[in-house]
């Protein structure tokens, strides 16, 4: 065999999940350059082994395609990991104290940035006030995202720096919380967070590059070989495409990045991005917008009022006619569109908008997508497959609280809507295409927790027995498929990614156990032992048995 015909790397295992079947097979995967050149039995792959081939026999560890996180916020999540996490705080006061400790450890940071406080989990479940932060930090601006990144808590110095006072009007589709005297409380809703953009633009380029490098190392360790980076937040766009491109040019981009920019009526910038970023490692992937907020803060848009707050059913972040026109215009120019929609009203609005675009512009393979779908009306279940709309879901969101009894969705949505929360299996059975992700940093980046939650639908306390809405559980094979080939399809890349097949790009991982042969509880404890991206080993954590 000539050197050119030899594989660079051959992985052998008792269990290979190729993604083409529901059960693992025994055999080997051969990789040459950037591509998979053979998948089959040990004997079938043996001819590809030459004197320069690296051979790794991983025993009973599971070989599978690399994970593809179809929905995350790369820069936001990476920044969260080097900022103060406030998820464990039980009160407004405790949260402020934690911020003070962190701020003292970072005296040179121009802004103090934190994440994941959640008043719903506090002993006194009310929104915080700037004065509490002022007691601890009055000389530097503070910006603290809540757990869902749809609101932020600021101190008085931050309000002063960005020019918010009693006379500042609410921005479109957002709100500046004010007290009974008309003074800002320090809480910004939705698009109002964009008024504090300075908190993020002031971060030095060197720090951004360091943050990206840490993310890539973590992604490789978790077996994530492709991500969909949702750059837009409400009135904020966080990420640095120049740095992404620099990493690619230097060969340092060890995770493929497909990014979204904002759907806002302006198509000039997306046109430029579509032409500029089109490599197989860094790719413009379409437009994204928020239709609503989230149920826990009553900002998700529902068809009927909230069960525990009947005076509201939430609202859309953008007027319905305007967002429909944006979608129709973008669809006409062949842009794919992804819509944040948690409430059943927002899900219906998204489907109605995509249907309107089809009627006006004609039907095409658009792969428009609705994100989250935390609750749906049963009349809309079939419309995903009928319209060719992808359901992008994050199963870990359903376990938002540690204990099932603390699950706010039970009170917010009520018994009538409860069976239609996170309807993953029903959508699949109705023919919808599904793609999984995390929404990192709203939850952690580990795919294993998403898979565990999809398969069990239990909370961290093990309840409810049998799972919440157990009919919506999916099989292990289905969950793995949705995190690999499902996401590849969502990114128009099923021809080159998502399964282990000859001719596809070599994005392959090895887990520390065969998921198909262990108790379901072990899924969440599973670790990645090897990650190959584009034919190169980018992470390894085991002793080689062969060479």
C-alpha positions in Angstrom: 0.0 0.0 0.0 1.3 3.5 -0.9 1.7 6.1 1.9 -1.1 8.1 0.3 -3.5 5.2 0.7 -2.7 4.6 4.3 -5.0 5.9 7.0 -3.5 8.4 9.4 -5.6 7.1 12.3 -7.7 4.0 12.9 -10.0 3.7 15.9 -11.2 0.3 16.9 -13.9 -0.5 19.4 -16.5 -3.1 20.5 -19.1 -0.3 20.1 -19.3 2.2 17.3 -22.5 4.3 17.0 -22.4 5.5 13.4 -25.7 7.3 13.5 -27.0 5.2 10.7 -28.4 2.5 13.0 -30.0 2.5 16.4 -27.4 0.1 17.9 -23.6 0.2 18.0 -21.6 -2.0 15.8 -18.2 -3.7 16.4 -15.4 -2.6 14.2 -13.1 0.3 13.2 -13.1 3.8 11.7 -10.2 4.8 9.4 -9.3 8.5 8.9 -7.0 10.0 6.3 -6.3 13.7 6.1 -9.6 15.4 7.1 -11.9 12.6 6.0 -13.3 9.2 7.1 -12.1 6.8 4.5 -13.7 3.6 5.9 -16.1 2.4 8.6 -16.6 -1.4 9.0 -15.4 -4.5 10.6 -11.8 -4.8 11.8 -11.1 -7.0 8.8 -12.6 -4.6 6.4 -10.6 -1.7 7.7 -7.3 -3.6 8.2 -6.1 -2.9 4.6 -6.0 0.8 5.5 -3.4 0.2 8.2 0.1 0.9 7.1 3.5 1.6 8.8 2.6 5.2 9.4 -0.9 4.6 10.7 -1.7 5.4 14.3 -4.0 2.6 15.6 -6.0 3.1 18.8 -8.0 0.2 20.2 -10.4 1.7 22.7 -11.9 -1.5 23.9 -15.6 -1.2 24.9 -15.6 2.6 24.8 -18.2 4.1 22.5 -17.0 5.7 19.3 -19.5 8.1 17.8 -19.8 11.3 15.7 -18.8 14.6 17.4 -21.5 16.4 19.2 -23.0 19.5 17.5 -24.5 22.0 19.8 -27.2 23.6 17.7 -27.9 26.6 20.1 -25.4 28.4 22.3 -23.9 31.8 23.0 -20.2 31.3 22.6 -18.8 34.6 23.8 -21.5 35.1 26.4 -21.0 31.6 27.8 -17.3 31.9 27.8 -17.4 35.2 29.5 -19.7 33.7 32.2 -17.0 31.1 33.0 -14.5 33.8 33.9 -17.1 36.0 35.7 -18.9 35.5 39.0 -21.6 32.8 39.0 -24.5 33.7 41.2 -26.7 30.7 40.7 -26.3 29.4 44.3 -27.2 32.6 46.0 -30.4 32.5 48.1 -31.1 36.2 48.5 -30.5 39.6 47.0 -28.1 40.4 49.9 -26.1 37.2 49.4 -25.8 37.8 45.7 -24.4 41.3 46.2 -21.9 39.9 48.8 -20.7 37.3 46.2 -20.3 40.1 43.6 -18.2 42.1 46.1 -15.8 39.2 46.7 -15.4 38.7 43.0 -14.9 42.4 42.3 -12.2 42.6 44.9 -10.3 39.8 43.2 -10.5 41.7 39.9 -9.7 45.3 40.8 -8.5 46.3 37.2 -11.7 45.2 35.4 -13.5 48.4 34.2 -16.9 46.6 34.6 -17.8 44.0 37.2 -19.8 41.3 35.2 -21.8 38.4 36.7 -24.2 35.8 35.6 -27.1 33.5 36.7 -28.7 35.2 39.6 -32.3 34.1 39.8 -34.9 35.8 42.0 -37.2 32.9 41.5 -34.8 30.8 43.6 -34.3 33.4 46.3 -36.0 33.1 49.7 -37.9 36.4 48.9 -38.9 36.0 45.3 -38.8 39.6 44.2 -36.6 41.5 41.7 -33.6 43.2 43.2 -32.7 46.9 43.6 -29.5 48.8 42.7 -29.2 50.1 46.2 -28.3 46.6 47.5 -25.3 46.5 45.1 -24.4 50.1 45.9 -23.8 49.1 49.5 -20.9 46.9 48.4 -19.7 48.4 45.1 -20.3 52.1 44.4 -17.2 53.1 42.5 -17.3 50.7 39.5 -20.2 49.8 37.2 -21.8 46.4 37.8 -23.8 44.4 35.2 -25.3 41.1 36.3 -27.2 38.9 33.8 -30.1 36.9 35.3 -30.1 33.1 34.7 -32.0 33.3 31.4 -30.0 36.3 30.1 -33.3 38.1 29.4 -32.7 40.7 32.1 -29.9 42.4 34.0 -29.3 43.9 37.4 -27.1 47.0 37.5 -25.8 49.3 40.3 -26.1 53.1 40.4 -22.6 53.6 38.9 -23.5 51.5 35.9 -26.7 53.5 35.3 -24.7 56.7 35.6 -22.0 55.5 33.1 -24.6 54.5 30.5 -26.8 57.5 31.1 -29.9 55.9 32.4 -32.0 58.1 34.7 -35.7 58.8 35.5 -36.1 60.5 32.2 -34.7 57.7 30.0 -37.5 56.2 27.9 -38.0 52.4 27.5 -36.3 51.2 24.3 -38.6 49.4 21.8 -39.3 45.8 23.0 -37.6 46.4 26.4 -38.1 48.0 29.7 -36.2 50.0 32.4 -37.8 49.1 35.7 -38.7 52.1 37.8 -40.0 52.5 41.4 -43.1 54.3 42.5 -41.2 57.6 42.4 -40.1 57.0 38.8 -36.5 56.3 39.6 -34.8 53.4 37.9 -34.4 50.3 40.1 -31.4 48.9 38.3 -33.2 46.1 36.5 -33.3 46.1 32.7 -35.7 43.9 30.8 -35.0 42.4 27.4 -33.7 45.0 24.8 -33.0 47.6 27.5 -29.9 45.5 28.2 -28.5 46.8 25.0 -28.2 50.3 26.6 -25.3 48.7 28.6 -23.4 47.5 25.5 -20.3 49.4 26.8 -19.8 46.7 29.5 -18.8 44.3 26.7 -17.2 46.5 24.1 -14.8 47.6 26.7 -13.3 44.1 27.1 -9.8 44.1 25.6 -9.1 42.1 22.4 -6.5 40.0 24.2 -9.0 39.0 26.9 -11.5 38.0 24.2 -8.9 35.8 22.5 -8.1 34.2 25.8 -11.8 33.6 26.4 -12.2 31.9 23.0 -9.3 29.7 23.6 -10.7 28.5 26.9 -14.0 27.8 25.2 -12.4 25.7 22.5 -10.5 23.7 25.0 -13.6 23.0 27.0 -15.6 22.1 23.8 -12.9 19.6 22.8 -13.0 18.1 26.2 -16.7 17.6 26.0 -16.6 16.2 22.4 -18.3 19.2 20.8 -17.0 19.6 17.3 -19.5 22.0 15.8 -21.5 24.8 17.4 -24.2 27.2 16.3 -23.3 30.5 17.9 -26.4 32.6 18.4 -24.6 36.0 18.5 -27.8 38.1 19.0 -29.3 38.7 22.4 -32.2 41.2 22.8 -30.5 44.4 21.3 -27.1 43.0 22.0 -24.7 41.1 19.7 -21.9 39.4 21.6 -19.0 37.8 19.7 -16.0 38.8 17.7 -15.9 37.5 14.2 -12.4 38.9 13.5 -11.0 36.8 16.4 -12.9 33.7 15.2 -11.3 34.3 11.7 -7.9 34.8 13.2 -8.1 31.6 15.1 -9.1 29.8 11.9 -6.3 31.3 9.9 -3.8 30.2 12.6 -5.2 26.6 12.7 -6.5 27.1 16.3 -10.2 26.8 15.6 -10.8 23.3 17.0 -14.6 23.5 16.9 -16.5 24.5 13.8 -18.5 27.7 14.3 -21.7 28.4 12.5 -23.0 31.8 13.6 -26.2 33.8 13.4 -26.7 37.5 13.2 -29.8 39.6 14.0 -33.0 39.6 12.0 -33.9 43.2 12.2 -35.0 44.4 8.8 -31.5 45.3 7.6 -30.2 42.7 5.2 -27.1 44.5 4.0 -24.8 43.2 6.7 -26.1 39.6 6.4 -25.4 39.8 2.7 -21.8 40.7 3.4 -21.4 38.1 6.1 -22.8 35.4 3.9 -20.1 36.1 1.3 -17.3 36.6 3.7 -17.7 33.7 6.1 -18.3 30.5 4.1 -15.5 28.0 5.1 -16.3 24.6 6.6 -14.9 25.8 9.9 -16.3 29.3 10.2 -19.6 29.9 8.4 -22.5 32.4 8.4 -25.6 30.4 9.1 -28.6 32.8 9.0 -30.7 35.3 11.0 -32.1 35.1 14.5 -34.7 37.0 16.4 -36.7 36.8 19.7 -40.4 36.5 19.5 -40.9 36.4 23.2 -39.2 36.0 26.5 -39.5 33.2 29.1 -42.4 31.8 31.1 -40.7 32.1 34.5 -40.8 35.9 34.3 -44.2 36.0 32.5 -42.5 37.3 29.3 -43.2 34.3 27.2 -46.1 34.9 24.8 -49.0 32.5 25.5 -52.3 32.0 23.7 -54.2 32.0 27.0 -53.3 33.9 30.3 -50.8 32.5 32.7 -52.5 30.2 35.2 -50.9 31.9 38.2 -51.2 35.5 36.8 -54.4 35.6 34.8 -54.0 39.4 34.1 -51.3 38.7 31.5 -50.4 36.2 28.7 -47.1 37.9 28.0 -46.4 39.7 24.7 -44.3 39.6 21.7 -41.0 41.5 21.8 -41.6 42.9 18.3 -45.0 43.9 16.8 -46.4 40.9 15.0 -46.8 42.7 11.6 -43.2 43.9 11.7 -41.6 40.6 12.5 -43.7 38.9 9.8 -42.5 41.4 7.3 -38.9 41.0 8.3 -39.2 37.2 7.9 -40.9 37.5 4.5 -38.2 39.9 3.3 -35.3 37.8 4.6 -36.8 34.5 3.2 -37.1 36.1 -0.2 -33.3 36.5 -0.2 -32.8 32.9 0.8 -31.7 33.6 4.3 -32.5 30.9 6.9 -34.3 32.3 10.0 -34.3 31.0 13.6 -36.9 32.3 16.1 -36.7 32.2 19.8 -40.2 31.1 20.9 -40.9 29.7 24.4 -44.6 30.3 24.7 -47.3 28.6 22.6 -48.4 32.0 21.3 -44.9 32.7 20.1 -44.5 29.2 18.6 -47.7 29.8 16.6 -46.6 33.3 15.5 -43.3 31.7 14.2 -45.1 29.0 12.3 -47.7 31.5 10.9 -44.8 33.8 9.8 -43.0 31.0 8.0 -46.2 29.9 6.4 -46.8 33.4 5.2 -43.3 33.5 3.7 -43.9 30.3 1.8 -47.2 31.6 0.4 -45.6 34.8 -0.8 -42.1 33.7 -1.8 -42.7 30.0 -2.7 -41.7 26.8 -1.0 -38.0 26.1 -0.7 -35.6 24.1 1.5 -35.2 26.9 3.9 -34.8 24.9 7.1 -36.2 27.8 9.2 -36.2 26.9 12.8 -38.1 27.6 16.0 -36.0 27.6 19.2 -37.0 26.3 22.6 -40.7 25.4 22.2 -41.2 25.1 25.9 -44.9 24.8 25.4 -47.0 24.3 22.3 -50.7 24.2 21.4 -51.7 20.7 20.2 -53.1 22.3 17.0 -49.6 23.3 16.0 -47.8 20.0 16.5 -48.2 18.8 12.8 -47.2 22.2 11.4 -43.5 21.7 11.9 -43.4 18.8 9.5 -45.9 20.3 7.1 -43.9 23.5 6.8 -40.4 21.9 7.0 -39.6 23.8 10.2 -36.9 22.4 12.4 -37.5 22.1 16.2 -34.4 23.2 18.0 -34.7 22.2 21.7 -32.6 22.1 24.8 -33.9 19.3 27.1 -31.9 20.4 30.1 -34.1 23.5 30.3 -37.0 21.3 31.5 -35.0 20.6 34.7 -34.5 24.3 35.4 -34.9 23.8 39.2 -33.1 21.2 41.3 -36.3 19.8 42.7 -39.4 18.9 40.7 -41.6 20.4 43.4 -39.9 23.8 42.8 -40.7 23.7 39.1 -42.4 27.0 38.3 -43.8 25.8 35.0 -46.4 23.8 37.0 -47.9 27.1 38.4 -47.2 29.3 35.3 -48.8 27.0 32.7 -51.3 25.0 34.7 -52.6 21.4 34.3 -54.2 21.9 30.9 -51.0 23.0 29.2 -48.6 20.9 31.2 -48.8 17.8 28.9 -47.5 20.0 26.0 -44.3 21.2 27.7 -41.1 20.3 25.9 -43.0 18.1 23.5 -39.9 16.4 22.1 -41.2 13.0 21.4 -44.6 14.1 20.1 -42.9 16.5 17.6 -40.6 13.7 16.4 -43.6 11.3 16.0 -45.4 13.9 14.0 -42.5 14.1 11.6 -40.6 17.2 12.8 -36.9 17.4 12.3 -35.1 17.9 15.7 -31.8 19.4 16.7 -30.4 19.5 20.2 -28.2 22.1 21.9 -27.7 23.7 25.4 -28.4 27.5 25.2 -25.1 27.8 27.1 -24.6 29.7 29.4 -28.3 29.4 30.5 -27.3 25.8 31.3 -23.9 24.1 31.2 -22.1 23.1 28.0 -22.0 19.3 28.7 -24.0 17.4 26.1 -24.4 14.5 28.5 -26.8 16.4 30.7 -29.0 17.2 27.7 -29.0 13.6 26.6 -29.8 12.4 30.2 -32.6 14.9 30.5 -34.1 13.9 27.1 -34.0 10.2 27.9 -35.3 10.4 31.5 -37.1 13.7 32.0 -36.4 13.6 35.7 -35.1 16.5 37.8 -31.9 16.3 39.8 -33.8 15.0 42.8 -34.9 12.0 40.7 -38.5 13.1 40.5 -41.0 12.7 39.2 -40.7 8.9 39.2 -40.9 7.8 35.5 -40.3 11.4 34.3 -42.2 14.6 33.8 -44.6 14.0 30.9 -43.0 10.6 30.4 -44.6 10.2 26.9 -42.2 12.8 25.8 -39.1 10.8 26.6 -37.0 9.7 23.7 -34.6 6.8 23.2 -30.9 7.0 23.7 -30.3 6.5 20.0 -32.8 9.3 19.1 -31.1 11.7 21.6 -27.7 11.0 20.2 -29.0 11.4 16.6 -30.6 14.8 17.5 -27.2 16.0 18.9 -25.3 14.9 15.9 -27.0 14.3 12.5 -30.1 16.3 13.6 -27.9 19.3 14.2 -25.9 18.7 11.0 -29.2 18.7 9.0 -30.2 21.9 10.8 -27.0 23.5 9.5 -27.4 22.2 5.9 -24.3 20.0 6.5 -25.7 16.4 6.7 -23.8 15.6 3.5 -20.4 16.1 5.3 -21.1 15.9 9.1 -23.3 14.1 11.7 -22.7 10.4 11.0 -19.7 8.2 10.7 -19.6 7.4 6.9 -17.0 7.1 4.3 -16.3 10.5 2.7 -17.5 12.6 5.6 -15.3 15.0 7.5 -13.6 13.3 10.4 -15.3 14.7 13.5 -15.2 11.7 15.8 -15.3 11.2 19.5 -14.7 8.4 22.0 -16.7 8.2 25.3 -15.4 6.5 28.4 -18.2 3.8 28.3 -20.8 2.3 26.0 -23.9 4.3 26.7 -26.0 1.5 25.3 -24.7 -0.9 27.9 -24.9 1.0 31.2 -27.8 2.1 33.5 -29.4 5.3 32.3 -28.3 7.1 35.4 -24.7 6.8 34.2 -25.3 8.9 31.1 -24.8 12.2 33.0 -21.5 10.9 34.5 -20.0 9.9 31.1 -16.8 11.6 30.0 -15.2 12.1 26.6 -11.8 10.4 26.3 -10.9 11.4 22.7 -12.0 14.1 20.3 -11.0 14.2 16.7 -12.0 17.3 14.7 -11.2 17.6 11.0 -9.0 14.5 11.2 -6.8 15.9 14.0 -6.8 14.8 17.7 -7.7 17.9 19.6 -8.3 16.2 23.0 -7.2 12.9 24.5 -7.4 11.5 28.0 -6.6 7.8 28.0 -3.6 5.4 27.7 -3.3 4.0 24.2 -3.7 0.2 23.9 -2.3 0.1 20.4 0.1 2.0 18.2 
